Amino acid sequence: MDVRPAKPDDLPALAATLADAFADDPLWTWMIPERHRHARLARVFGALLDHTIPRGHVRTTGDRRAVAMWTAPGEWKLPLPTVIRAAPSMVRGAGRRLPRLLQRMGDIERAHELQPPHHWYLEFIGTAADVRGQGHGTALMADALGRFADTPIYLESSNVRNLPFYERHGFRVTGDLVVRSGPPQRTLWRA
């Protein structure tokens, strides 16, 4: 399966793919209101992709039905100007649940600061519902594991259904993210 770097003109399609992929995720259903959830998620993921695609670490399949957002070692923390630029999309996406979104982003950031510093960070990997189980996610992961072979990889997962996928690719659950409220998340590492 063809895997390639994402380009700026891929952004709308990739935001829609991630919105579809996370539409039933326990954490995202808690943070984003049900009404117009897909459009709201696409706004949030669009803002994140807008920051990440130019850095060259977003990969997608040729059909843009799967996407992985990576952050290079030492670059995982969002710069303040990026947060300010993304704020309108985050507000429109989360609506009255914005405090939940911001709280969880803070919980994730605090936990990430406690991790060993030199690692690739898998922010998001998602496959559109209509192509799940067809190897799209595996192709993205194989691409990354080949490129990052000598560097540890860290991620958090809020969906227990995804843990076997990560374990098949050499990740192991290392703990639970400490959160103030909402669904649990696990931390995973691949050394």
MODELLER restraints for C-alpha pairs under 7 A, 6 or more apart:
rsr = mdl.restraints
at = mdl.atoms
rsr.add(forms.Gaussian(group=physical.xy_distance, feature=features.Distance(at['CA:1:A'], at['CA:139:A']), mean=6.38, stdev=0.5))
rsr.add(forms.Gaussian(group=physical.xy_distance, feature=features.Distance(at['CA:2:A'], at['CA:61:A']), mean=5.57, stdev=0.5))
rsr.add(forms.Gaussian(group=physical.xy_distance, feature=features.Distance(at['CA:2:A'], at['CA:62:A']), mean=5.30, stdev=0.5))
rsr.add(forms.Gaussian(group=physical.xy_distance, feature=features.Distance(at['CA:3:A'], at['CA:59:A']), mean=6.63, stdev=0.5))
rsr.add(forms.Gaussian(group=physical.xy_distance, feature=features.Distance(at['CA:3:A'], at['CA:60:A']), mean=5.57, stdev=0.5))
rsr.add(forms.Gaussian(group=physical.xy_distance, feature=features.Distance(at['CA:3:A'], at['CA:61:A']), mean=4.47, stdev=0.5))
rsr.add(forms.Gaussian(group=physical.xy_distance, feature=features.Distance(at['CA:3:A'], at['CA:62:A']), mean=6.04, stdev=0.5))
rsr.add(forms.Gaussian(group=physical.xy_distance, feature=features.Distance(at['CA:3:A'], at['CA:140:A']), mean=6.53, stdev=0.5))
rsr.add(forms.Gaussian(group=physical.xy_distance, feature=features.Distance(at['CA:4:A'], at['CA:59:A']), mean=5.55, stdev=0.5))
rsr.add(forms.Gaussian(group=physical.xy_distance, feature=features.Distance(at['CA:4:A'], at['CA:60:A']), mean=5.61, stdev=0.5))
rsr.add(forms.Gaussian(group=physical.xy_distance, feature=features.Distance(at['CA:4:A'], at['CA:61:A']), mean=6.31, stdev=0.5))
rsr.add(forms.Gaussian(group=physical.xy_distance, feature=features.Distance(at['CA:4:A'], at['CA:62:A']), mean=6.89, stdev=0.5))
rsr.add(forms.Gaussian(group=physical.xy_distance, feature=features.Distance(at['CA:5:A'], at['CA:56:A']), mean=6.65, stdev=0.5))
rsr.add(forms.Gaussian(group=physical.xy_distance, feature=features.Distance(at['CA:5:A'], at['CA:58:A']), mean=5.87, stdev=0.5))
rsr.add(forms.Gaussian(group=physical.xy_distance, feature=features.Distance(at['CA:5:A'], at['CA:59:A']), mean=4.47, stdev=0.5))
rsr.add(forms.Gaussian(group=physical.xy_distance, feature=features.Distance(at['CA:5:A'], at['CA:60:A']), mean=6.25, stdev=0.5))
rsr.add(forms.Gaussian(group=physical.xy_distance, feature=features.Distance(at['CA:6:A'], at['CA:53:A']), mean=6.27, stdev=0.5))
rsr.add(forms.Gaussian(group=physical.xy_distance, feature=features.Distance(at['CA:6:A'], at['CA:58:A']), mean=5.47, stdev=0.5))
rsr.add(forms.Gaussian(group=physical.xy_distance, feature=features.Distance(at['CA:6:A'], at['CA:59:A']), mean=5.30, stdev=0.5))
rsr.add(forms.Gaussian(group=physical.xy_distance, feature=features.Distance(at['CA:6:A'], at['CA:60:A']), mean=5.90, stdev=0.5))
rsr.add(forms.Gaussian(group=physical.xy_distance, feature=features.Distance(at['CA:7:A'], at['CA:53:A']), mean=6.58, stdev=0.5))
rsr.add(forms.Gaussian(group=physical.xy_distance, feature=features.Distance(at['CA:8:A'], at['CA:53:A']), mean=6.46, stdev=0.5))
rsr.add(forms.Gaussian(group=physical.xy_distance, feature=features.Distance(at['CA:11:A'], at['CA:46:A']), mean=6.54, stdev=0.5))
rsr.add(forms.Gaussian(group=physical.xy_distance, feature=features.Distance(at['CA:11:A'], at['CA:49:A']), mean=6.60, stdev=0.5))
rsr.add(forms.Gaussian(group=physical.xy_distance, feature=features.Distance(at['CA:12:A'], at['CA:46:A']), mean=6.81, stdev=0.5))
rsr.add(forms.Gaussian(group=physical.xy_distance, feature=features.Distance(at['CA:13:A'], at['CA:64:A']), mean=6.65, stdev=0.5))
rsr.add(forms.Gaussian(group=physical.xy_distance, feature=features.Distance(at['CA:14:A'], at['CA:64:A']), mean=6.22, stdev=0.5))
rsr.add(forms.Gaussian(group=physical.xy_distance, feature=features.Distance(at['CA:14:A'], at['CA:67:A']), mean=6.56, stdev=0.5))
rsr.add(forms.Gaussian(group=physical.xy_distance, feature=features.Distance(at['CA:15:A'], at['CA:42:A']), mean=4.89, stdev=0.5))
rsr.add(forms.Gaussian(group=physical.xy_distance, feature=features.Distance(at['CA:15:A'], at['CA:45:A']), mean=5.22, stdev=0.5))
rsr.add(forms.Gaussian(group=physical.xy_distance, feature=features.Distance(at['CA:15:A'], at['CA:46:A']), mean=4.96, stdev=0.5))
rsr.add(forms.Gaussian(group=physical.xy_distance, feature=features.Distance(at['CA:16:A'], at['CA:42:A']), mean=5.27, stdev=0.5))
rsr.add(forms.Gaussian(group=physical.xy_distance, feature=features.Distance(at['CA:17:A'], at['CA:65:A']), mean=5.80, stdev=0.5))
rsr.add(forms.Gaussian(group=physical.xy_distance, feature=features.Distance(at['CA:17:A'], at['CA:66:A']), mean=6.50, stdev=0.5))
rsr.add(forms.Gaussian(group=physical.xy_distance, feature=features.Distance(at['CA:17:A'], at['CA:127:A']), mean=6.57, stdev=0.5))
rsr.add(forms.Gaussian(group=physical.xy_distance, feature=features.Distance(at['CA:17:A'], at['CA:128:A']), mean=5.24, stdev=0.5))
rsr.add(forms.Gaussian(group=physical.xy_distance, feature=features.Distance(at['CA:18:A'], at['CA:45:A']), mean=6.76, stdev=0.5))
rsr.add(forms.Gaussian(group=physical.xy_distance, feature=features.Distance(at['CA:18:A'], at['CA:126:A']), mean=5.58, stdev=0.5))
rsr.add(forms.Gaussian(group=physical.xy_distance, feature=features.Distance(at['CA:18:A'], at['CA:127:A']), mean=6.99, stdev=0.5))
rsr.add(forms.Gaussian(group=physical.xy_distance, feature=features.Distance(at['CA:19:A'], at['CA:38:A']), mean=5.49, stdev=0.5))
rsr.add(forms.Gaussian(group=physical.xy_distance, feature=features.Distance(at['CA:19:A'], at['CA:41:A']), mean=4.93, stdev=0.5))
rsr.add(forms.Gaussian(group=physical.xy_distance, feature=features.Distance(at['CA:19:A'], at['CA:42:A']), mean=5.05, stdev=0.5))
rsr.add(forms.Gaussian(group=physical.xy_distance, feature=features.Distance(at['CA:20:A'], at['CA:38:A']), mean=6.58, stdev=0.5))
rsr.add(forms.Gaussian(group=physical.xy_distance, feature=features.Distance(at['CA:20:A'], at['CA:128:A']), mean=5.48, stdev=0.5))
rsr.add(forms.Gaussian(group=physical.xy_distance, feature=features.Distance(at['CA:20:A'], at['CA:129:A']), mean=6.45, stdev=0.5))
rsr.add(forms.Gaussian(group=physical.xy_distance, feature=features.Distance(at['CA:21:A'], at['CA:126:A']), mean=5.14, stdev=0.5))
rsr.add(forms.Gaussian(group=physical.xy_distance, feature=features.Distance(at['CA:21:A'], at['CA:127:A']), mean=5.31, stdev=0.5))
rsr.add(forms.Gaussian(group=physical.xy_distance, feature=features.Distance(at['CA:21:A'], at['CA:128:A']), mean=5.04, stdev=0.5))
rsr.add(forms.Gaussian(group=physical.xy_distance, feature=features.Distance(at['CA:21:A'], at['CA:129:A']), mean=6.11, stdev=0.5))
rsr.add(forms.Gaussian(group=physical.xy_distance, feature=features.Distance(at['CA:22:A'], at['CA:28:A']), mean=6.52, stdev=0.5))
rsr.add(forms.Gaussian(group=physical.xy_distance, feature=features.Distance(at['CA:23:A'], at['CA:29:A']), mean=6.76, stdev=0.5))
rsr.add(forms.Gaussian(group=physical.xy_distance, feature=features.Distance(at['CA:23:A'], at['CA:38:A']), mean=6.41, stdev=0.5))
rsr.add(forms.Gaussian(group=physical.xy_distance, feature=features.Distance(at['CA:25:A'], at['CA:159:A']), mean=6.17, stdev=0.5))
rsr.add(forms.Gaussian(group=physical.xy_distance, feature=features.Distance(at['CA:26:A'], at['CA:158:A']), mean=6.54, stdev=0.5))
rsr.add(forms.Gaussian(group=physical.xy_distance, feature=features.Distance(at['CA:26:A'], at['CA:159:A']), mean=6.38, stdev=0.5))
rsr.add(forms.Gaussian(group=physical.xy_distance, feature=features.Distance(at['CA:26:A'], at['CA:183:A']), mean=6.41, stdev=0.5))
rsr.add(forms.Gaussian(group=physical.xy_distance, feature=features.Distance(at['CA:27:A'], at['CA:158:A']), mean=5.97, stdev=0.5))
rsr.add(forms.Gaussian(group=physical.xy_distance, feature=features.Distance(at['CA:27:A'], at['CA:183:A']), mean=5.64, stdev=0.5))
rsr.add(forms.Gaussian(group=physical.xy_distance, feature=features.Distance(at['CA:30:A'], at['CA:182:A']), mean=6.89, stdev=0.5))
rsr.add(forms.Gaussian(group=physical.xy_distance, feature=features.Distance(at['CA:31:A'], at['CA:94:A']), mean=6.61, stdev=0.5))
rsr.add(forms.Gaussian(group=physical.xy_distance, feature=features.Distance(at['CA:31:A'], at['CA:97:A']), mean=5.91, stdev=0.5))
rsr.add(forms.Gaussian(group=physical.xy_distance, feature=features.Distance(at['CA:31:A'], at['CA:100:A']), mean=5.67, stdev=0.5))
rsr.add(forms.Gaussian(group=physical.xy_distance, feature=features.Distance(at['CA:31:A'], at['CA:101:A']), mean=5.50, stdev=0.5))
rsr.add(forms.Gaussian(group=physical.xy_distance, feature=features.Distance(at['CA:32:A'], at['CA:93:A']), mean=6.85, stdev=0.5))
rsr.add(forms.Gaussian(group=physical.xy_distance, feature=features.Distance(at['CA:32:A'], at['CA:94:A']), mean=4.98, stdev=0.5))
rsr.add(forms.Gaussian(group=physical.xy_distance, feature=features.Distance(at['CA:32:A'], at['CA:97:A']), mean=6.39, stdev=0.5))
rsr.add(forms.Gaussian(group=physical.xy_distance, feature=features.Distance(at['CA:33:A'], at['CA:94:A']), mean=6.70, stdev=0.5))
rsr.add(forms.Gaussian(group=physical.xy_distance, feature=features.Distance(at['CA:33:A'], at['CA:97:A']), mean=6.99, stdev=0.5))
rsr.add(forms.Gaussian(group=physical.xy_distance, feature=features.Distance(at['CA:40:A'], at['CA:92:A']), mean=6.84, stdev=0.5))
rsr.add(forms.Gaussian(group=physical.xy_distance, feature=features.Distance(at['CA:40:A'], at['CA:93:A']), mean=4.05, stdev=0.5))
rsr.add(forms.Gaussian(group=physical.xy_distance, feature=features.Distance(at['CA:40:A'], at['CA:94:A']), mean=6.85, stdev=0.5))
rsr.add(forms.Gaussian(group=physical.xy_distance, feature=features.Distance(at['CA:41:A'], at['CA:93:A']), mean=6.06, stdev=0.5))
rsr.add(forms.Gaussian(group=physical.xy_distance, feature=features.Distance(at['CA:43:A'], at['CA:89:A']), mean=5.49, stdev=0.5))
rsr.add(forms.Gaussian(group=physical.xy_distance, feature=features.Distance(at['CA:43:A'], at['CA:93:A']), mean=5.71, stdev=0.5))
rsr.add(forms.Gaussian(group=physical.xy_distance, feature=features.Distance(at['CA:44:A'], at['CA:89:A']), mean=5.76, stdev=0.5))
rsr.add(forms.Gaussian(group=physical.xy_distance, feature=features.Distance(at['CA:44:A'], at['CA:90:A']), mean=5.33, stdev=0.5))
rsr.add(forms.Gaussian(group=physical.xy_distance, feature=features.Distance(at['CA:44:A'], at['CA:93:A']), mean=5.66, stdev=0.5))
rsr.add(forms.Gaussian(group=physical.xy_distance, feature=features.Distance(at['CA:47:A'], at['CA:86:A']), mean=5.28, stdev=0.5))
rsr.add(forms.Gaussian(group=physical.xy_distance, feature=features.Distance(at['CA:47:A'], at['CA:89:A']), mean=6.29, stdev=0.5))
rsr.add(forms.Gaussian(group=physical.xy_distance, feature=features.Distance(at['CA:51:A'], at['CA:82:A']), mean=6.82, stdev=0.5))
rsr.add(forms.Gaussian(group=physical.xy_distance, feature=features.Distance(at['CA:52:A'], at['CA:58:A']), mean=6.60, stdev=0.5))
rsr.add(forms.Gaussian(group=physical.xy_distance, feature=features.Distance(at['CA:57:A'], at['CA:69:A']), mean=6.35, stdev=0.5))
rsr.add(forms.Gaussian(group=physical.xy_distance, feature=features.Distance(at['CA:57:A'], at['CA:70:A']), mean=5.19, stdev=0.5))
rsr.add(forms.Gaussian(group=physical.xy_distance, feature=features.Distance(at['CA:57:A'], at['CA:71:A']), mean=6.46, stdev=0.5))
rsr.add(forms.Gaussian(group=physical.xy_distance, feature=features.Distance(at['CA:58:A'], at['CA:68:A']), mean=5.69, stdev=0.5))
rsr.add(forms.Gaussian(group=physical.xy_distance, feature=features.Distance(at['CA:58:A'], at['CA:69:A']), mean=4.57, stdev=0.5))
rsr.add(forms.Gaussian(group=physical.xy_distance, feature=features.Distance(at['CA:58:A'], at['CA:70:A']), mean=5.94, stdev=0.5))
rsr.add(forms.Gaussian(group=physical.xy_distance, feature=features.Distance(at['CA:59:A'], at['CA:67:A']), mean=5.72, stdev=0.5))
rsr.add(forms.Gaussian(group=physical.xy_distance, feature=features.Distance(at['CA:59:A'], at['CA:68:A']), mean=5.33, stdev=0.5))
rsr.add(forms.Gaussian(group=physical.xy_distance, feature=features.Distance(at['CA:59:A'], at['CA:69:A']), mean=6.70, stdev=0.5))
rsr.add(forms.Gaussian(group=physical.xy_distance, feature=features.Distance(at['CA:60:A'], at['CA:66:A']), mean=5.65, stdev=0.5))
rsr.add(forms.Gaussian(group=physical.xy_distance, feature=features.Distance(at['CA:60:A'], at['CA:67:A']), mean=4.40, stdev=0.5))
rsr.add(forms.Gaussian(group=physical.xy_distance, feature=features.Distance(at['CA:60:A'], at['CA:68:A']), mean=6.45, stdev=0.5))
rsr.add(forms.Gaussian(group=physical.xy_distance, feature=features.Distance(at['CA:61:A'], at['CA:67:A']), mean=6.79, stdev=0.5))
rsr.add(forms.Gaussian(group=physical.xy_distance, feature=features.Distance(at['CA:61:A'], at['CA:136:A']), mean=6.85, stdev=0.5))
rsr.add(forms.Gaussian(group=physical.xy_distance, feature=features.Distance(at['CA:65:A'], at['CA:127:A']), mean=5.89, stdev=0.5))
rsr.add(forms.Gaussian(group=physical.xy_distance, feature=features.Distance(at['CA:65:A'], at['CA:128:A']), mean=5.38, stdev=0.5))
rsr.add(forms.Gaussian(group=physical.xy_distance, feature=features.Distance(at['CA:66:A'], at['CA:126:A']), mean=5.58, stdev=0.5))
rsr.add(forms.Gaussian(group=physical.xy_distance, feature=features.Distance(at['CA:66:A'], at['CA:127:A']), mean=4.21, stdev=0.5))
rsr.add(forms.Gaussian(group=physical.xy_distance, feature=features.Distance(at['CA:66:A'], at['CA:128:A']), mean=6.21, stdev=0.5))
rsr.add(forms.Gaussian(group=physical.xy_distance, feature=features.Distance(at['CA:66:A'], at['CA:136:A']), mean=5.99, stdev=0.5))
rsr.add(forms.Gaussian(group=physical.xy_distance, feature=features.Distance(at['CA:66:A'], at['CA:137:A']), mean=6.51, stdev=0.5))
rsr.add(forms.Gaussian(group=physical.xy_distance, feature=features.Distance(at['CA:67:A'], at['CA:125:A']), mean=5.67, stdev=0.5))
rsr.add(forms.Gaussian(group=physical.xy_distance, feature=features.Distance(at['CA:67:A'], at['CA:126:A']), mean=5.59, stdev=0.5))
rsr.add(forms.Gaussian(group=physical.xy_distance, feature=features.Distance(at['CA:67:A'], at['CA:127:A']), mean=6.66, stdev=0.5))
rsr.add(forms.Gaussian(group=physical.xy_distance, feature=features.Distance(at['CA:68:A'], at['CA:124:A']), mean=5.59, stdev=0.5))
rsr.add(forms.Gaussian(group=physical.xy_distance, feature=features.Distance(at['CA:68:A'], at['CA:125:A']), mean=4.16, stdev=0.5))
rsr.add(forms.Gaussian(group=physical.xy_distance, feature=features.Distance(at['CA:68:A'], at['CA:126:A']), mean=6.55, stdev=0.5))
rsr.add(forms.Gaussian(group=physical.xy_distance, feature=features.Distance(at['CA:68:A'], at['CA:140:A']), mean=6.74, stdev=0.5))
rsr.add(forms.Gaussian(group=physical.xy_distance, feature=features.Distance(at['CA:69:A'], at['CA:122:A']), mean=6.14, stdev=0.5))
rsr.add(forms.Gaussian(group=physical.xy_distance, feature=features.Distance(at['CA:69:A'], at['CA:123:A']), mean=5.48, stdev=0.5))
rsr.add(forms.Gaussian(group=physical.xy_distance, feature=features.Distance(at['CA:69:A'], at['CA:124:A']), mean=5.18, stdev=0.5))
rsr.add(forms.Gaussian(group=physical.xy_distance, feature=features.Distance(at['CA:69:A'], at['CA:125:A']), mean=6.36, stdev=0.5))
rsr.add(forms.Gaussian(group=physical.xy_distance, feature=features.Distance(at['CA:70:A'], at['CA:120:A']), mean=6.88, stdev=0.5))
rsr.add(forms.Gaussian(group=physical.xy_distance, feature=features.Distance(at['CA:70:A'], at['CA:121:A']), mean=5.63, stdev=0.5))
rsr.add(forms.Gaussian(group=physical.xy_distance, feature=features.Distance(at['CA:70:A'], at['CA:122:A']), mean=4.76, stdev=0.5))
rsr.add(forms.Gaussian(group=physical.xy_distance, feature=features.Distance(at['CA:70:A'], at['CA:123:A']), mean=5.76, stdev=0.5))
rsr.add(forms.Gaussian(group=physical.xy_distance, feature=features.Distance(at['CA:71:A'], at['CA:120:A']), mean=5.87, stdev=0.5))
rsr.add(forms.Gaussian(group=physical.xy_distance, feature=features.Distance(at['CA:71:A'], at['CA:121:A']), mean=5.04, stdev=0.5))
rsr.add(forms.Gaussian(group=physical.xy_distance, feature=features.Distance(at['CA:71:A'], at['CA:122:A']), mean=6.57, stdev=0.5))
rsr.add(forms.Gaussian(group=physical.xy_distance, feature=features.Distance(at['CA:72:A'], at['CA:120:A']), mean=5.07, stdev=0.5))
rsr.add(forms.Gaussian(group=physical.xy_distance, feature=features.Distance(at['CA:72:A'], at['CA:121:A']), mean=6.62, stdev=0.5))
rsr.add(forms.Gaussian(group=physical.xy_distance, feature=features.Distance(at['CA:73:A'], at['CA:118:A']), mean=5.32, stdev=0.5))
rsr.add(forms.Gaussian(group=physical.xy_distance, feature=features.Distance(at['CA:73:A'], at['CA:119:A']), mean=4.86, stdev=0.5))
rsr.add(forms.Gaussian(group=physical.xy_distance, feature=features.Distance(at['CA:73:A'], at['CA:120:A']), mean=5.06, stdev=0.5))
rsr.add(forms.Gaussian(group=physical.xy_distance, feature=features.Distance(at['CA:74:A'], at['CA:117:A']), mean=6.59, stdev=0.5))
rsr.add(forms.Gaussian(group=physical.xy_distance, feature=features.Distance(at['CA:74:A'], at['CA:118:A']), mean=6.61, stdev=0.5))
rsr.add(forms.Gaussian(group=physical.xy_distance, feature=features.Distance(at['CA:76:A'], at['CA:121:A']), mean=6.86, stdev=0.5))
rsr.add(forms.Gaussian(group=physical.xy_distance, feature=features.Distance(at['CA:91:A'], at['CA:98:A']), mean=6.19, stdev=0.5))
rsr.add(forms.Gaussian(group=physical.xy_distance, feature=features.Distance(at['CA:94:A'], at['CA:101:A']), mean=6.93, stdev=0.5))
rsr.add(forms.Gaussian(group=physical.xy_distance, feature=features.Distance(at['CA:107:A'], at['CA:178:A']), mean=6.95, stdev=0.5))
rsr.add(forms.Gaussian(group=physical.xy_distance, feature=features.Distance(at['CA:107:A'], at['CA:179:A']), mean=5.77, stdev=0.5))
rsr.add(forms.Gaussian(group=physical.xy_distance, feature=features.Distance(at['CA:111:A'], at['CA:177:A']), mean=6.63, stdev=0.5))
rsr.add(forms.Gaussian(group=physical.xy_distance, feature=features.Distance(at['CA:119:A'], at['CA:151:A']), mean=5.90, stdev=0.5))
rsr.add(forms.Gaussian(group=physical.xy_distance, feature=features.Distance(at['CA:119:A'], at['CA:152:A']), mean=4.88, stdev=0.5))
rsr.add(forms.Gaussian(group=physical.xy_distance, feature=features.Distance(at['CA:119:A'], at['CA:153:A']), mean=5.23, stdev=0.5))
rsr.add(forms.Gaussian(group=physical.xy_distance, feature=features.Distance(at['CA:119:A'], at['CA:154:A']), mean=6.53, stdev=0.5))
rsr.add(forms.Gaussian(group=physical.xy_distance, feature=features.Distance(at['CA:120:A'], at['CA:151:A']), mean=6.88, stdev=0.5))
rsr.add(forms.Gaussian(group=physical.xy_distance, feature=features.Distance(at['CA:120:A'], at['CA:152:A']), mean=6.37, stdev=0.5))
rsr.add(forms.Gaussian(group=physical.xy_distance, feature=features.Distance(at['CA:120:A'], at['CA:153:A']), mean=4.74, stdev=0.5))
rsr.add(forms.Gaussian(group=physical.xy_distance, feature=features.Distance(at['CA:120:A'], at['CA:154:A']), mean=6.32, stdev=0.5))
rsr.add(forms.Gaussian(group=physical.xy_distance, feature=features.Distance(at['CA:121:A'], at['CA:153:A']), mean=5.80, stdev=0.5))
rsr.add(forms.Gaussian(group=physical.xy_distance, feature=features.Distance(at['CA:121:A'], at['CA:154:A']), mean=5.03, stdev=0.5))
rsr.add(forms.Gaussian(group=physical.xy_distance, feature=features.Distance(at['CA:121:A'], at['CA:155:A']), mean=5.90, stdev=0.5))
rsr.add(forms.Gaussian(group=physical.xy_distance, feature=features.Distance(at['CA:122:A'], at['CA:154:A']), mean=6.30, stdev=0.5))
rsr.add(forms.Gaussian(group=physical.xy_distance, feature=features.Distance(at['CA:122:A'], at['CA:155:A']), mean=5.21, stdev=0.5))
rsr.add(forms.Gaussian(group=physical.xy_distance, feature=features.Distance(at['CA:123:A'], at['CA:155:A']), mean=6.57, stdev=0.5))
rsr.add(forms.Gaussian(group=physical.xy_distance, feature=features.Distance(at['CA:126:A'], at['CA:137:A']), mean=6.99, stdev=0.5))
rsr.add(forms.Gaussian(group=physical.xy_distance, feature=features.Distance(at['CA:127:A'], at['CA:136:A']), mean=6.77, stdev=0.5))
rsr.add(forms.Gaussian(group=physical.xy_distance, feature=features.Distance(at['CA:127:A'], at['CA:137:A']), mean=6.32, stdev=0.5))
rsr.add(forms.Gaussian(group=physical.xy_distance, feature=features.Distance(at['CA:152:A'], at['CA:190:A']), mean=5.53, stdev=0.5))
rsr.add(forms.Gaussian(group=physical.xy_distance, feature=features.Distance(at['CA:152:A'], at['CA:191:A']), mean=4.35, stdev=0.5))
rsr.add(forms.Gaussian(group=physical.xy_distance, feature=features.Distance(at['CA:153:A'], at['CA:189:A']), mean=5.65, stdev=0.5))
rsr.add(forms.Gaussian(group=physical.xy_distance, feature=features.Distance(at['CA:153:A'], at['CA:190:A']), mean=5.11, stdev=0.5))
rsr.add(forms.Gaussian(group=physical.xy_distance, feature=features.Distance(at['CA:153:A'], at['CA:191:A']), mean=6.53, stdev=0.5))
rsr.add(forms.Gaussian(group=physical.xy_distance, feature=features.Distance(at['CA:154:A'], at['CA:188:A']), mean=5.79, stdev=0.5))
rsr.add(forms.Gaussian(group=physical.xy_distance, feature=features.Distance(at['CA:154:A'], at['CA:189:A']), mean=4.69, stdev=0.5))
rsr.add(forms.Gaussian(group=physical.xy_distance, feature=features.Distance(at['CA:154:A'], at['CA:190:A']), mean=6.63, stdev=0.5))
rsr.add(forms.Gaussian(group=physical.xy_distance, feature=features.Distance(at['CA:155:A'], at['CA:187:A']), mean=5.95, stdev=0.5))
rsr.add(forms.Gaussian(group=physical.xy_distance, feature=features.Distance(at['CA:155:A'], at['CA:188:A']), mean=5.37, stdev=0.5))
rsr.add(forms.Gaussian(group=physical.xy_distance, feature=features.Distance(at['CA:155:A'], at['CA:189:A']), mean=6.67, stdev=0.5))
rsr.add(forms.Gaussian(group=physical.xy_distance, feature=features.Distance(at['CA:156:A'], at['CA:185:A']), mean=6.23, stdev=0.5))
rsr.add(forms.Gaussian(group=physical.xy_distance, feature=features.Distance(at['CA:156:A'], at['CA:186:A']), mean=5.43, stdev=0.5))
rsr.add(forms.Gaussian(group=physical.xy_distance, feature=features.Distance(at['CA:156:A'], at['CA:187:A']), mean=4.49, stdev=0.5))
rsr.add(forms.Gaussian(group=physical.xy_distance, feature=features.Distance(at['CA:156:A'], at['CA:188:A']), mean=6.02, stdev=0.5))
rsr.add(forms.Gaussian(group=physical.xy_distance, feature=features.Distance(at['CA:157:A'], at['CA:185:A']), mean=5.30, stdev=0.5))
rsr.add(forms.Gaussian(group=physical.xy_distance, feature=features.Distance(at['CA:157:A'], at['CA:186:A']), mean=5.23, stdev=0.5))
rsr.add(forms.Gaussian(group=physical.xy_distance, feature=features.Distance(at['CA:157:A'], at['CA:187:A']), mean=6.54, stdev=0.5))
rsr.add(forms.Gaussian(group=physical.xy_distance, feature=features.Distance(at['CA:158:A'], at['CA:184:A']), mean=6.11, stdev=0.5))
rsr.add(forms.Gaussian(group=physical.xy_distance, feature=features.Distance(at['CA:158:A'], at['CA:185:A']), mean=4.25, stdev=0.5))
rsr.add(forms.Gaussian(group=physical.xy_distance, feature=features.Distance(at['CA:158:A'], at['CA:186:A']), mean=6.40, stdev=0.5))
rsr.add(forms.Gaussian(group=physical.xy_distance, feature=features.Distance(at['CA:170:A'], at['CA:190:A']), mean=5.86, stdev=0.5))
rsr.add(forms.Gaussian(group=physical.xy_distance, feature=features.Distance(at['CA:171:A'], at['CA:188:A']), mean=6.01, stdev=0.5))
rsr.add(forms.Gaussian(group=physical.xy_distance, feature=features.Distance(at['CA:171:A'], at['CA:189:A']), mean=5.25, stdev=0.5))
rsr.add(forms.Gaussian(group=physical.xy_distance, feature=features.Distance(at['CA:171:A'], at['CA:190:A']), mean=4.42, stdev=0.5))
rsr.add(forms.Gaussian(group=physical.xy_distance, feature=features.Distance(at['CA:172:A'], at['CA:188:A']), mean=5.30, stdev=0.5))
rsr.add(forms.Gaussian(group=physical.xy_distance, feature=features.Distance(at['CA:172:A'], at['CA:189:A']), mean=5.60, stdev=0.5))
rsr.add(forms.Gaussian(group=physical.xy_distance, feature=features.Distance(at['CA:172:A'], at['CA:190:A']), mean=6.53, stdev=0.5))
rsr.add(forms.Gaussian(group=physical.xy_distance, feature=features.Distance(at['CA:173:A'], at['CA:186:A']), mean=6.55, stdev=0.5))
rsr.add(forms.Gaussian(group=physical.xy_distance, feature=features.Distance(at['CA:173:A'], at['CA:187:A']), mean=5.80, stdev=0.5))
rsr.add(forms.Gaussian(group=physical.xy_distance, feature=features.Distance(at['CA:173:A'], at['CA:188:A']), mean=4.39, stdev=0.5))
rsr.add(forms.Gaussian(group=physical.xy_distance, feature=features.Distance(at['CA:173:A'], at['CA:189:A']), mean=6.74, stdev=0.5))
rsr.add(forms.Gaussian(group=physical.xy_distance, feature=features.Distance(at['CA:174:A'], at['CA:187:A']), mean=5.56, stdev=0.5))
rsr.add(forms.Gaussian(group=physical.xy_distance, feature=features.Distance(at['CA:174:A'], at['CA:188:A']), mean=5.38, stdev=0.5))
rsr.add(forms.Gaussian(group=physical.xy_distance, feature=features.Distance(at['CA:174:A'], at['CA:189:A']), mean=6.78, stdev=0.5))
rsr.add(forms.Gaussian(group=physical.xy_distance, feature=features.Distance(at['CA:175:A'], at['CA:186:A']), mean=5.70, stdev=0.5))
rsr.add(forms.Gaussian(group=physical.xy_distance, feature=features.Distance(at['CA:175:A'], at['CA:187:A']), mean=5.34, stdev=0.5))
rsr.add(forms.Gaussian(group=physical.xy_distance, feature=features.Distance(at['CA:176:A'], at['CA:185:A']), mean=5.85, stdev=0.5))
rsr.add(forms.Gaussian(group=physical.xy_distance, feature=features.Distance(at['CA:176:A'], at['CA:186:A']), mean=4.40, stdev=0.5))
rsr.add(forms.Gaussian(group=physical.xy_distance, feature=features.Distance(at['CA:176:A'], at['CA:187:A']), mean=5.88, stdev=0.5))
rsr.add(forms.Gaussian(group=physical.xy_distance, feature=features.Distance(at['CA:177:A'], at['CA:184:A']), mean=6.94, stdev=0.5))
rsr.add(forms.Gaussian(group=physical.xy_distance, feature=features.Distance(at['CA:177:A'], at['CA:185:A']), mean=5.39, stdev=0.5))
rsr.add(forms.Gaussian(group=physical.xy_distance, feature=features.Distance(at['CA:177:A'], at['CA:186:A']), mean=5.64, stdev=0.5))
rsr.add(forms.Gaussian(group=physical.xy_distance, feature=features.Distance(at['CA:177:A'], at['CA:187:A']), mean=6.26, stdev=0.5))
